[in-house]
Amino acid sequence: GCPITIALRTVLKALGKDTIMTVPASCSAVIQSLYPKTSFAVPTLNIAFEAAAASASGIEAALHAQGKDDVTVLAWAGDGGSYDIGLQALSGALERGTNFIYVCYNNQMYSNTGVQRSGATPYGAWTTTTWTGKKERQKNLAEIAMAHNIPYVATASIAYPTDLYRKAKKAKEIKGPKYMEIIAPCPPGWRFDMSKTVEMAKLAVETGAWLMYEFENGKLTFNGPSKGIVEGSREPKPVEDWLKMQGRFRNLTEEDIQKIKRDLKEGWEFYRKKSQLF
């Protein structure tokens, strides 16, 4: 089924009820209920597409003025509202040192508005605005977050809930801005059977198409299968196994697949070298 509920349930279990959440226009703004009610068990502010981080900054400032620094402020947004429309507000909040957690659940497209390409859409993927496959590589927003010199950046997968829970719990205890990103395979957008959601998220990690790591106070460490893949001690599963399960990649040529493989290997080498610098 939908990966968002899996991810959000895990994160909120880690953060607890003393949490205030802000949600921009996204799938999460729709699935919770009709205004003015919400099925989320914490106070939730539904906000404009670009304003998740800005509203979180305001909430955090108000709580601090009231001496309620023990309340966790969570911005919960999709990749469209993070990579693209909300990037300016996110960058500003990170640079200002806002004490909050920003979570991007990344389904690699604008799923809520009809499966349009986003800055997170990978090379070669079909969307309703890239009918022949996207020609550009996706951004790396976690790297952009690291460049803001914040205390904690983490990536995770819904297929590894214990890892996700631990990272959310750690983020809660750290003061300052924290950025987390979760791979969230979307069945209708990626064009696969909805019973395969967790399997798809797991295979993304096992092929090295998605890396799980933590960047804490300048130190980069890898988690789960990603550690062995980056270090070279674990052979990743063929990325073709992951690509062929998704209808959005059905138009890939052999040349496209080879390019994807090269790009992945370059990424692993980049992170291997980066992890050795600190």
Secondary structure by P-SEA (a helix, b strand, c coil): ccaaaaaaaaaaaaacccbbbbbccccccccccccccccccccccccccccaaaaaaaaaaaaaaaccccbbbbbbbccccccccaaaaaaaaaaacccbbbbbbccccccccccccccccccccccccccccccbbbbcaaaaaaaaccccccccccccaaaaaaaaaaaaacccbbbbbbbccccccccccccaaaaaaaaaaaaccbbbbbbcccbbbbccaaaaaaacccccccaaaaaaaccccccccaaaaaaaaaaaaaaaaaaaaaaaac
